[in-house]
Amino acid sequence: MDNRQIIRRAYQIAEDQDSEGWIAAFTEDGTFTDESVGVTYRGRDLAFPLENFARAFPDMHRELFTLYAAGDIVVVQLALQGTHKGPLSVGGGTLDPTGRRMDAPCCDVFELEDGKIKRFDCYPSGTVILAQLGVLGALDAAVRASH
């Protein structure tokens, strides 16, 4: 398999919500950083973001647009799509289901080593996600109040 195929397989594992397969796709010291919140996951915690989004968006889909490969680096332009039907862990709390759909842009950067993911940096558009879920109202009120 070439590096693009390895990453496509990893996305399929995520689509299948296969936590064990997801963890196995990483090197022993592999990392997954959610750049929208600045949190890095390692070891068994690699499954947390996958499980969190699967719980919150049972119909979660990652629409892949373009994959760019250069050596052991693969960059993916995609959209995160799903309906918010379950609790979503965010920061220090939980966002209750809104019933709204998200279709948010994202860019993922992978570094591979021996056919496994050594580093995964995920750049989801958190503000777009929160806006589409209808939870940026407090921010809107704060911005208007400051004028």
C-alpha positions as CSV (number, residue, x, y, z in Angstrom):
1,M,0.0,0.0,0.0
2,D,1.2,3.5,-0.7
3,N,0.9,6.3,1.9
4,R,-2.4,7.6,0.4
5,Q,-4.0,4.2,0.6
6,I,-2.8,3.8,4.2
7,I,-4.5,7.0,5.1
8,R,-7.7,6.1,3.2
9,R,-7.7,2.9,5.2
10,A,-7.3,4.9,8.5
11,Y,-10.3,7.0,7.5
12,Q,-12.3,3.9,6.8
13,I,-11.4,2.6,10.3
14,A,-12.7,5.9,11.7
15,E,-15.9,5.6,9.6
16,D,-16.4,2.1,11.0
17,Q,-16.0,3.5,14.5
18,D,-13.4,0.8,15.2
19,S,-11.5,2.1,18.2
20,E,-9.1,-0.8,18.5
21,G,-8.3,-0.6,14.7
22,W,-7.8,3.1,15.1
23,I,-5.3,2.7,17.9
24,A,-3.5,-0.1,15.9
25,A,-3.1,2.3,12.9
26,F,-0.6,4.3,15.0
27,T,3.0,3.6,15.9
28,E,3.6,2.8,19.5
29,D,4.6,6.4,20.2
30,G,2.1,7.9,17.8
31,T,0.2,11.1,18.5
32,F,-3.1,12.6,17.5
33,T,-3.3,16.4,18.1
34,D,-6.7,18.2,17.8
35,E,-5.3,21.6,16.9
36,S,-8.7,23.3,17.5
37,V,-8.4,22.7,21.2
38,G,-4.7,22.1,21.5
39,V,-4.9,18.6,23.0
40,T,-2.6,15.7,22.1
41,Y,-3.6,12.1,22.6
42,R,-1.4,9.1,22.9
43,G,-1.7,5.3,23.6
44,R,-5.2,4.2,24.4
45,D,-6.4,7.9,24.5
46,L,-6.0,8.0,20.7
47,A,-9.5,6.5,20.6
48,F,-11.1,9.4,22.6
49,P,-11.7,11.8,19.8
50,L,-13.0,9.1,17.5
51,E,-15.4,7.8,20.3
52,N,-16.4,11.4,21.3
53,F,-17.5,12.3,17.8
54,A,-19.1,8.9,17.2
55,R,-21.2,9.4,20.3
56,A,-22.1,13.0,19.4
57,F,-22.6,12.4,15.7
58,P,-23.8,8.7,15.2
59,D,-23.9,9.4,11.4
60,M,-20.4,10.9,11.4
61,H,-18.8,11.0,7.9
62,R,-15.5,12.4,6.7
63,E,-15.9,13.5,3.1
64,L,-12.4,13.4,1.6
65,F,-11.7,15.9,-1.1
66,T,-8.0,15.8,-1.9
67,L,-5.1,13.9,-0.6
68,Y,-1.5,15.2,-1.1
69,A,1.4,13.0,-0.5
70,A,5.1,13.9,-0.2
71,G,7.4,11.2,1.2
72,D,6.0,10.2,4.6
73,I,3.7,13.2,4.8
74,V,0.0,13.1,3.7
75,V,-2.2,16.1,3.8
76,V,-5.9,15.7,3.4
77,Q,-8.6,18.4,2.7
78,L,-11.9,17.1,4.0
79,A,-15.3,18.0,5.6
80,L,-16.6,16.7,8.9
81,Q,-20.3,15.9,8.4
82,G,-22.9,14.6,10.8
83,T,-26.0,15.3,12.9
84,H,-25.5,16.2,16.5
85,K,-27.7,13.6,18.3
86,G,-25.6,12.8,21.4
87,P,-23.4,14.5,24.0
88,L,-20.2,16.1,22.8
89,S,-17.3,16.5,25.2
90,V,-15.8,20.0,24.7
91,G,-13.1,21.5,26.9
92,G,-14.2,21.1,30.5
93,G,-17.8,20.2,29.9
94,T,-20.4,18.6,27.6
95,L,-22.5,20.0,24.8
96,D,-26.0,18.5,24.8
97,P,-27.4,17.4,21.5
98,T,-28.7,20.2,19.3
99,G,-30.1,18.1,16.5
100,R,-28.3,20.2,14.0
101,R,-26.1,19.1,11.2
102,M,-22.5,20.1,10.7
103,D,-20.6,20.2,7.5
104,A,-17.3,21.8,8.5
105,P,-14.0,22.2,6.7
106,C,-11.0,20.4,8.1
107,C,-7.4,19.8,7.1
108,D,-5.5,16.8,8.4
109,V,-1.7,16.3,8.3
110,F,-0.2,12.8,8.8
111,E,3.4,11.7,9.2
112,L,3.8,8.0,8.6
113,E,6.5,5.6,9.7
114,D,6.7,2.0,8.5
115,G,3.1,2.1,7.2
116,K,1.7,3.5,10.5
117,I,0.7,6.9,11.7
118,K,3.5,8.5,13.7
119,R,1.8,11.9,14.0
120,F,-1.7,13.1,13.1
121,D,-2.4,16.8,13.4
122,C,-6.1,17.6,12.9
123,Y,-7.2,21.1,12.1
124,P,-11.0,21.1,12.2
125,S,-12.7,24.5,12.0
126,G,-14.1,24.6,15.5
127,T,-15.8,28.0,15.0
128,V,-17.7,26.7,12.0
129,I,-18.7,23.5,13.9
130,L,-20.0,25.6,16.9
131,A,-21.8,28.0,14.6
132,Q,-23.5,25.2,12.7
133,L,-24.6,23.6,15.9
134,G,-26.0,27.0,17.0
135,V,-24.0,27.4,20.1
136,L,-22.1,30.7,19.3
137,G,-25.0,32.8,20.5
138,A,-23.3,33.9,23.7
139,L,-20.3,35.0,21.7
140,D,-22.6,37.0,19.4
141,A,-24.1,38.7,22.4
142,A,-20.7,39.5,23.9
143,V,-19.5,41.0,20.6
144,R,-22.6,43.2,20.2
145,A,-22.4,44.3,23.9
146,S,-18.8,45.5,23.5
147,H,-19.7,48.1,20.7
